[in-house]
Amino acid sequence: MQEDTLFSKIVKGELPADIVFQDDRVTAFRDIDPQAPTHILIVPNKIIPTVNDVSEEDEATLGRMFIVARNLAESEGVDADGYRLLVNCGHHANQEVFHLHMHLLGGRPLGRMLPAK
Ligand code: DGP
């Protein structure tokens, strides 16, 4: 059996979090260390450690993550000015929690995607 992750415990309500959306596939909650006025994490309820681990059977769940991101961007009021959706994968990307998650960041100008080389 797959070992629980920090985020799977949040999904199951075993750890506290500011959950802003949940359905049968996806959970969204506010990041504990927000980098922007809106900083929400959108995670599959199922444990998928990294993007390297996604499979065909996850297609609907991954699509749902984008629908949830769009809806939350609207409800957070960041849709018109724009926002960033970010998924880190592995060590070079500084992935800290090995439960796939999409960051929804917005509410201020976010600058370039990466610092200048
Ligand atoms: P990443 O570097 O992409 O793996 O980002 C992990 C994010 O998870 C980071 O922005 C901080 C956030 N985070 C870590 N632990 C917790 C937690 O216990 N609760 C919440 N809400 N967010 C967390």
Backbone and ligand atoms as CSV (ligand in chain L), in Angstrom:
chain,resi,resn,atom,element,x,y,z
A,1,MET,N,N,0.840,-1.204,0.000
A,1,MET,CA,C,0.000,0.000,0.000
A,1,MET,C,C,0.875,1.254,0.000
A,2,GLN,N,N,0.433,2.266,-0.732
A,2,GLN,CA,C,1.167,3.539,-0.807
A,2,GLN,C,C,1.208,4.218,0.561
A,3,GLU,N,N,2.403,4.676,0.941
A,3,GLU,CA,C,2.537,5.366,2.219
A,3,GLU,C,C,1.903,6.755,2.136
A,4,ASP,N,N,1.278,7.178,3.223
A,4,ASP,CA,C,0.673,8.511,3.244
A,4,ASP,C,C,1.722,9.594,3.035
A,5,THR,N,N,1.286,10.717,2.495
A,5,THR,CA,C,2.122,11.917,2.386
A,5,THR,C,C,1.461,13.001,3.227
A,6,LEU,N,N,2.225,14.073,3.452
A,6,LEU,CA,C,1.662,15.238,4.126
A,6,LEU,C,C,0.329,15.647,3.473
A,7,PHE,N,N,0.336,15.660,2.140
A,7,PHE,CA,C,-0.855,16.151,1.441
A,7,PHE,C,C,-1.978,15.116,1.434
A,8,SER,N,N,-1.645,13.813,1.430
A,8,SER,CA,C,-2.745,12.825,1.479
A,8,SER,C,C,-3.416,12.882,2.846
A,9,LYS,N,N,-2.657,13.259,3.878
A,9,LYS,CA,C,-3.270,13.413,5.209
A,9,LYS,C,C,-4.179,14.639,5.225
A,10,ILE,N,N,-3.801,15.695,4.527
A,10,ILE,CA,C,-4.682,16.865,4.407
A,10,ILE,C,C,-5.945,16.478,3.638
A,11,VAL,N,N,-5.769,15.729,2.542
A,11,VAL,CA,C,-6.925,15.284,1.734
A,11,VAL,C,C,-7.920,14.522,2.601
A,12,LYS,N,N,-7.400,13.672,3.484
A,12,LYS,CA,C,-8.282,12.835,4.321
A,12,LYS,C,C,-8.765,13.556,5.575
A,13,GLY,N,N,-8.325,14.789,5.781
A,13,GLY,CA,C,-8.745,15.545,6.966
A,13,GLY,C,C,-8.001,15.141,8.219
A,14,GLU,N,N,-6.878,14.449,8.043
A,14,GLU,CA,C,-6.098,14.009,9.211
A,14,GLU,C,C,-5.102,15.071,9.674
A,15,LEU,N,N,-4.829,16.035,8.790
A,15,LEU,CA,C,-3.996,17.192,9.157
A,15,LEU,C,C,-4.797,18.438,8.801
A,16,PRO,N,N,-4.678,19.493,9.623
A,16,PRO,CA,C,-5.453,20.704,9.332
A,16,PRO,C,C,-4.899,21.462,8.123
A,17,ALA,N,N,-5.779,22.082,7.381
A,17,ALA,CA,C,-5.389,22.949,6.260
A,17,ALA,C,C,-6.584,23.824,5.929
A,18,ASP,N,N,-6.302,24.943,5.278
A,18,ASP,CA,C,-7.374,25.843,4.844
A,18,ASP,C,C,-7.833,25.369,3.465
A,19,ILE,N,N,-8.753,24.410,3.475
A,19,ILE,CA,C,-9.220,23.796,2.225
A,19,ILE,C,C,-10.228,24.730,1.548
A,20,VAL,N,N,-9.964,25.038,0.284
A,20,VAL,CA,C,-10.852,25.949,-0.446
A,20,VAL,C,C,-11.712,25.197,-1.461
A,21,PHE,N,N,-11.363,23.956,-1.766
A,21,PHE,CA,C,-12.168,23.157,-2.694
A,21,PHE,C,C,-11.821,21.683,-2.504
A,22,GLN,N,N,-12.832,20.835,-2.603
A,22,GLN,CA,C,-12.586,19.382,-2.601
A,22,GLN,C,C,-13.694,18.676,-3.351
A,23,ASP,N,N,-13.320,17.731,-4.206
A,23,ASP,CA,C,-14.297,16.830,-4.803
A,23,ASP,C,C,-13.720,15.419,-4.800
A,24,ASP,N,N,-14.285,14.547,-5.617
A,24,ASP,CA,C,-13.860,13.148,-5.555
A,24,ASP,C,C,-12.468,12.919,-6.146
A,25,ARG,N,N,-11.933,13.883,-6.881
A,25,ARG,CA,C,-10.624,13.690,-7.518
A,25,ARG,C,C,-9.526,14.600,-6.983
A,26,VAL,N,N,-9.933,15.804,-6.552
A,26,VAL,CA,C,-8.960,16.874,-6.338
A,26,VAL,C,C,-9.251,17.614,-5.041
A,27,THR,N,N,-8.184,18.079,-4.357
A,27,THR,CA,C,-8.340,18.937,-3.174
A,27,THR,C,C,-7.454,20.163,-3.373
A,28,ALA,N,N,-7.955,21.326,-2.942
A,28,ALA,CA,C,-7.183,22.570,-3.035
A,28,ALA,C,C,-7.182,23.242,-1.677
A,29,PHE,N,N,-6.002,23.701,-1.262
A,29,PHE,CA,C,-5.873,24.343,0.056
A,29,PHE,C,C,-4.783,25.407,-0.021
A,30,ARG,N,N,-4.834,26.346,0.922
A,30,ARG,CA,C,-3.878,27.449,0.906
A,30,ARG,C,C,-2.497,26.979,1.367
A,31,ASP,N,N,-1.464,27.473,0.661
A,31,ASP,CA,C,-0.087,27.125,1.010
A,31,ASP,C,C,0.238,27.672,2.397
A,32,ILE,N,N,0.950,26.918,3.175
A,32,ILE,CA,C,1.287,27.306,4.547
A,32,ILE,C,C,2.281,28.479,4.574
A,33,ASP,N,N,3.007,28.674,3.479
A,33,ASP,CA,C,4.038,29.721,3.406
A,33,ASP,C,C,3.846,30.509,2.107
A,34,PRO,N,N,2.762,31.310,2.064
A,34,PRO,CA,C,2.364,31.904,0.781
A,34,PRO,C,C,3.420,32.840,0.191
A,35,GLN,N,N,3.647,32.695,-1.096
A,35,GLN,CA,C,4.621,33.523,-1.832
A,35,GLN,C,C,3.940,34.656,-2.584
A,36,ALA,N,N,2.621,34.732,-2.501
A,36,ALA,CA,C,1.849,35.759,-3.201
A,36,ALA,C,C,0.512,35.874,-2.465
A,37,PRO,N,N,-0.222,36.981,-2.678
A,37,PRO,CA,C,-1.510,37.141,-1.975
A,37,PRO,C,C,-2.435,35.924,-2.155
A,38,THR,N,N,-2.467,35.378,-3.351
A,38,THR,CA,C,-3.145,34.089,-3.559
A,38,THR,C,C,-2.074,33.033,-3.803
A,39,HIS,N,N,-2.039,32.034,-2.937
A,39,HIS,CA,C,-1.125,30.904,-3.145
A,39,HIS,C,C,-1.849,29.647,-2.665
A,40,ILE,N,N,-2.367,28.931,-3.627
A,40,ILE,CA,C,-3.178,27.742,-3.355
A,40,ILE,C,C,-2.479,26.536,-3.978
A,41,LEU,N,N,-2.538,25.406,-3.307
A,41,LEU,CA,C,-2.018,24.151,-3.843
A,41,LEU,C,C,-3.195,23.285,-4.270
A,42,ILE,N,N,-3.133,22.778,-5.489
A,42,ILE,CA,C,-4.183,21.908,-6.018
A,42,ILE,C,C,-3.554,20.533,-6.179
A,43,VAL,N,N,-4.103,19.535,-5.498
A,43,VAL,CA,C,-3.476,18.206,-5.470
A,43,VAL,C,C,-4.486,17.132,-5.881
A,44,PRO,N,N,-4.005,16.071,-6.523
A,44,PRO,CA,C,-4.879,14.917,-6.742
A,44,PRO,C,C,-5.140,14.248,-5.382
A,45,ASN,N,N,-6.349,13.766,-5.173
A,45,ASN,CA,C,-6.625,13.039,-3.922
A,45,ASN,C,C,-5.773,11.772,-3.853
A,46,LYS,N,N,-5.581,11.169,-5.011
A,46,LYS,CA,C,-4.733,9.974,-5.128
A,46,LYS,C,C,-3.261,10.388,-5.042
A,47,ILE,N,N,-2.438,9.592,-4.412
A,47,ILE,CA,C,-1.012,9.923,-4.319
A,47,ILE,C,C,-0.321,9.620,-5.644
A,48,ILE,N,N,0.162,10.700,-6.283
A,48,ILE,CA,C,1.058,10.589,-7.438
A,48,ILE,C,C,2.302,11.361,-7.009
A,49,PRO,N,N,3.444,10.710,-6.802
A,49,PRO,CA,C,4.570,11.433,-6.206
A,49,PRO,C,C,5.071,12.620,-7.026
A,50,THR,N,N,5.304,12.405,-8.317
A,50,THR,CA,C,5.842,13.486,-9.163
A,50,THR,C,C,5.220,13.380,-10.552
A,51,VAL,N,N,5.499,14.373,-11.376
A,51,VAL,CA,C,5.022,14.311,-12.765
A,51,VAL,C,C,5.579,13.075,-13.461
A,52,ASN,N,N,6.753,12.623,-13.062
A,52,ASN,CA,C,7.328,11.409,-13.662
A,52,ASN,C,C,6.448,10.183,-13.448
A,53,ASP,N,N,5.560,10.260,-12.482
A,53,ASP,CA,C,4.744,9.089,-12.129
A,53,ASP,C,C,3.330,9.145,-12.700
A,54,VAL,N,N,2.995,10.177,-13.484
A,54,VAL,CA,C,1.625,10.230,-14.010
A,54,VAL,C,C,1.444,9.156,-15.076
A,55,SER,N,N,0.221,8.660,-15.176
A,55,SER,CA,C,-0.067,7.646,-16.195
A,55,SER,C,C,-1.367,8.005,-16.902
A,56,GLU,N,N,-1.652,7.256,-17.960
A,56,GLU,CA,C,-2.860,7.514,-18.764
A,56,GLU,C,C,-4.104,7.546,-17.893
A,57,GLU,N,N,-4.147,6.711,-16.892
A,57,GLU,CA,C,-5.361,6.624,-16.071
A,57,GLU,C,C,-5.565,7.881,-15.211
A,58,ASP,N,N,-4.552,8.734,-15.147
A,58,ASP,CA,C,-4.660,9.967,-14.356
A,58,ASP,C,C,-5.167,11.149,-15.184
A,59,GLU,N,N,-5.427,10.895,-16.473
A,59,GLU,CA,C,-5.735,11.996,-17.385
A,59,GLU,C,C,-6.909,12.853,-16.882
A,60,ALA,N,N,-7.971,12.232,-16.447
A,60,ALA,CA,C,-9.154,12.989,-16.008
A,60,ALA,C,C,-8.834,13.808,-14.751
A,61,THR,N,N,-8.056,13.232,-13.859
A,61,THR,CA,C,-7.698,13.940,-12.624
A,61,THR,C,C,-6.816,15.144,-12.933
A,62,LEU,N,N,-5.854,14.953,-13.844
A,62,LEU,CA,C,-4.959,16.063,-14.200
A,62,LEU,C,C,-5.742,17.168,-14.894
A,63,GLY,N,N,-6.694,16.784,-15.721
A,63,GLY,CA,C,-7.565,17.776,-16.370
A,63,GLY,C,C,-8.404,18.511,-15.349
A,64,ARG,N,N,-8.911,17.793,-14.368
A,64,ARG,CA,C,-9.725,18.407,-13.312
A,64,ARG,C,C,-8.906,19.448,-12.542
A,65,MET,N,N,-7.612,19.188,-12.369
A,65,MET,CA,C,-6.765,20.159,-11.650
A,65,MET,C,C,-6.768,21.502,-12.380
A,66,PHE,N,N,-6.753,21.486,-13.700
A,66,PHE,CA,C,-6.790,22.748,-14.449
A,66,PHE,C,C,-8.158,23.423,-14.342
A,67,ILE,N,N,-9.214,22.642,-14.365
A,67,ILE,CA,C,-10.561,23.227,-14.222
A,67,ILE,C,C,-10.688,23.883,-12.853
A,68,VAL,N,N,-10.201,23.191,-11.825
A,68,VAL,CA,C,-10.248,23.739,-10.458
A,68,VAL,C,C,-9.384,25.001,-10.387
A,69,ALA,N,N,-8.214,24.989,-11.022
A,69,ALA,CA,C,-7.346,26.174,-11.032
A,69,ALA,C,C,-8.077,27.357,-11.672
A,70,ARG,N,N,-8.707,27.118,-12.796
A,70,ARG,CA,C,-9.445,28.206,-13.465
A,70,ARG,C,C,-10.537,28.746,-12.564
A,71,ASN,N,N,-11.297,27.851,-11.948
A,71,ASN,CA,C,-12.417,28.287,-11.090
A,71,ASN,C,C,-11.909,29.053,-9.876
A,72,LEU,N,N,-10.821,28.577,-9.274
A,72,LEU,CA,C,-10.285,29.265,-8.094
A,72,LEU,C,C,-9.683,30.610,-8.477
A,73,ALA,N,N,-9.036,30.684,-9.636
A,73,ALA,CA,C,-8.499,31.979,-10.092
A,73,ALA,C,C,-9.641,32.985,-10.187
A,74,GLU,N,N,-10.771,32.528,-10.667
A,74,GLU,CA,C,-11.936,33.420,-10.786
A,74,GLU,C,C,-12.448,33.810,-9.400
A,75,SER,N,N,-12.623,32.819,-8.518
A,75,SER,CA,C,-13.196,33.141,-7.199
A,75,SER,C,C,-12.226,33.955,-6.340
A,76,GLU,N,N,-10.932,33.837,-6.612
A,76,GLU,CA,C,-9.932,34.637,-5.883
A,76,GLU,C,C,-9.777,36.037,-6.483
A,77,GLY,N,N,-10.394,36.235,-7.668
A,77,GLY,CA,C,-10.324,37.548,-8.310
A,77,GLY,C,C,-8.990,37.840,-8.976
A,78,VAL,N,N,-8.254,36.790,-9.352
A,78,VAL,CA,C,-6.953,37.013,-9.990
A,78,VAL,C,C,-6.985,36.670,-11.483
A,79,ASP,N,N,-8.150,36.257,-11.979
A,79,ASP,CA,C,-8.211,35.773,-13.364
A,79,ASP,C,C,-7.926,36.878,-14.377
A,80,ALA,N,N,-8.440,38.074,-14.138
A,80,ALA,CA,C,-8.288,39.135,-15.142
A,80,ALA,C,C,-6.836,39.606,-15.234
A,81,ASP,N,N,-6.181,39.798,-14.100
A,81,ASP,CA,C,-4.804,40.300,-14.118
A,81,ASP,C,C,-3.794,39.210,-14.453
A,82,GLY,N,N,-4.174,37.969,-14.222
A,82,GLY,CA,C,-3.283,36.860,-14.560
A,82,GLY,C,C,-2.665,36.225,-13.335
A,83,TYR,N,N,-2.179,35.045,-13.543
A,83,TYR,CA,C,-1.665,34.242,-12.430
A,83,TYR,C,C,-0.714,33.206,-13.002
A,84,ARG,N,N,-0.078,32.464,-12.108
A,84,ARG,CA,C,0.882,31.447,-12.553
A,84,ARG,C,C,0.479,30.090,-11.983
A,85,LEU,N,N,0.516,29.076,-12.834
A,85,LEU,CA,C,0.337,27.682,-12.396
A,85,LEU,C,C,1.696,27.007,-12.523
A,86,LEU,N,N,2.133,26.402,-11.426
A,86,LEU,CA,C,3.505,25.901,-11.370
A,86,LEU,C,C,3.508,24.495,-10.769
A,87,VAL,N,N,4.227,23.604,-11.423
A,87,VAL,CA,C,4.391,22.247,-10.888
A,87,VAL,C,C,5.885,21.933,-10.846
A,88,ASN,N,N,6.421,21.730,-9.676
A,88,ASN,CA,C,7.817,21.349,-9.531
A,88,ASN,C,C,7.941,19.832,-9.601
A,89,CYS,N,N,8.998,19.366,-10.243
A,89,CYS,CA,C,9.236,17.918,-10.336
A,89,CYS,C,C,10.679,17.618,-9.986
A,90,GLY,N,N,10.862,16.986,-8.852
A,90,GLY,CA,C,12.183,16.464,-8.511
A,90,GLY,C,C,13.133,17.501,-7.924
A,91,HIS,N,N,14.355,17.073,-7.744
A,91,HIS,CA,C,15.323,17.839,-6.954
A,91,HIS,C,C,15.771,19.133,-7.623
A,92,HIS,N,N,16.008,19.113,-8.932
A,92,HIS,CA,C,16.443,20.349,-9.587
A,92,HIS,C,C,15.363,21.417,-9.541
A,93,ALA,N,N,14.124,21.023,-9.393
A,93,ALA,CA,C,13.011,21.985,-9.306
A,93,ALA,C,C,12.659,22.302,-7.853
A,94,ASN,N,N,13.421,21.746,-6.914
A,94,ASN,CA,C,13.173,21.997,-5.482
A,94,ASN,C,C,11.821,21.470,-5.009
A,95,GLN,N,N,11.373,20.372,-5.592
A,95,GLN,CA,C,10.133,19.776,-5.079
A,95,GLN,C,C,10.371,19.312,-3.652
A,96,GLU,N,N,9.505,19.779,-2.745
A,96,GLU,CA,C,9.675,19.468,-1.314
A,96,GLU,C,C,8.725,18.370,-0.854
A,97,VAL,N,N,7.533,18.366,-1.410
A,97,VAL,CA,C,6.527,17.387,-0.986
A,97,VAL,C,C,6.254,16.452,-2.159
A,98,PHE,N,N,6.500,15.154,-1.944
A,98,PHE,CA,C,6.405,14.192,-3.042
A,98,PHE,C,C,4.993,13.631,-3.138
A,99,HIS,N,N,4.097,14.573,-3.404
A,99,HIS,CA,C,2.698,14.326,-3.734
A,99,HIS,C,C,2.378,15.438,-4.732
A,100,LEU,N,N,2.241,15.052,-5.993
A,100,LEU,CA,C,2.071,16.024,-7.079
A,100,LEU,C,C,1.155,17.167,-6.653
A,101,HIS,N,N,1.568,18.396,-6.938
A,101,HIS,CA,C,0.728,19.551,-6.613
A,101,HIS,C,C,0.985,20.673,-7.592
A,102,MET,N,N,-0.071,21.390,-7.905
A,102,MET,CA,C,-0.010,22.558,-8.768
A,102,MET,C,C,-0.146,23.784,-7.881
A,103,HIS,N,N,0.837,24.703,-7.961
A,103,HIS,CA,C,0.733,25.973,-7.247
A,103,HIS,C,C,-0.094,26.938,-8.101
A,104,LEU,N,N,-1.070,27.587,-7.491
A,104,LEU,CA,C,-1.787,28.699,-8.123
A,104,LEU,C,C,-1.343,29.958,-7.399
A,105,LEU,N,N,-0.617,30.813,-8.128
A,105,LEU,CA,C,-0.039,32.023,-7.539
A,105,LEU,C,C,-0.602,33.239,-8.253
A,106,GLY,N,N,-1.011,34.247,-7.489
A,106,GLY,CA,C,-1.522,35.457,-8.121
A,106,GLY,C,C,-1.754,36.546,-7.094
A,107,GLY,N,N,-2.236,37.684,-7.586
A,107,GLY,CA,C,-2.546,38.803,-6.695
A,107,GLY,C,C,-1.476,39.871,-6.678
A,108,ARG,N,N,-0.382,39.636,-7.385
A,108,ARG,CA,C,0.664,40.649,-7.569
A,108,ARG,C,C,1.446,40.278,-8.827
A,109,PRO,N,N,2.165,41.254,-9.406
A,109,PRO,CA,C,3.012,40.882,-10.544
A,109,PRO,C,C,4.057,39.862,-10.079
A,110,LEU,N,N,4.210,38.794,-10.827
A,110,LEU,CA,C,5.043,37.670,-10.388
A,110,LEU,C,C,6.440,37.670,-11.003
A,111,GLY,N,N,6.694,38.612,-11.882
A,111,GLY,CA,C,8.035,38.671,-12.461
A,111,GLY,C,C,8.256,37.553,-13.469
A,112,ARG,N,N,9.511,37.466,-13.881
A,112,ARG,CA,C,9.855,36.442,-14.858
A,112,ARG,C,C,9.737,35.052,-14.230
A,113,MET,N,N,9.598,34.067,-15.068
A,113,MET,CA,C,9.406,32.709,-14.579
A,113,MET,C,C,10.621,32.216,-13.796
A,114,LEU,N,N,11.817,32.560,-14.286
A,114,LEU,CA,C,13.045,32.162,-13.606
A,114,LEU,C,C,13.916,33.402,-13.428
A,115,PRO,N,N,14.726,33.444,-12.372
A,115,PRO,CA,C,15.669,34.549,-12.257
A,115,PRO,C,C,16.635,34.523,-13.431
A,116,ALA,N,N,17.168,35.688,-13.769
A,116,ALA,CA,C,18.120,35.744,-14.882
A,116,ALA,C,C,19.296,34.810,-14.579
A,117,LYS,N,N,19.825,34.214,-15.630
A,117,LYS,CA,C,20.945,33.267,-15.468
A,117,LYS,C,C,22.183,33.957,-14.934
L,1,DGP,P1,P,7.154,22.288,-3.660
L,1,DGP,O1,O,8.488,22.985,-3.437
L,1,DGP,O2,O,6.616,22.533,-5.061
L,1,DGP,O3,O,7.158,20.835,-3.267
L,1,DGP,O4,O,6.127,23.047,-2.710
L,1,DGP,C1,C,5.668,22.544,-1.505
L,1,DGP,C2,C,4.772,23.607,-0.921
L,1,DGP,O5,O,4.018,22.996,0.117
L,1,DGP,C3,C,5.495,24.789,-0.288
L,1,DGP,O6,O,5.111,25.983,-0.988
L,1,DGP,C4,C,5.018,24.821,1.155
L,1,DGP,C5,C,3.802,23.934,1.128
L,1,DGP,N1,N,3.597,23.175,2.351
L,1,DGP,C6,C,4.514,22.367,2.967
L,1,DGP,N2,N,3.971,21.801,4.062
L,1,DGP,C7,C,2.682,22.244,4.128
L,1,DGP,C8,C,1.614,21.985,5.044
L,1,DGP,O7,O,1.721,21.240,6.017
L,1,DGP,N3,N,0.434,22.623,4.795
L,1,DGP,C9,C,0.275,23.472,3.723
L,1,DGP,N4,N,-0.914,24.048,3.579
L,1,DGP,N5,N,1.255,23.717,2.843
L,1,DGP,C10,C,2.449,23.114,3.045
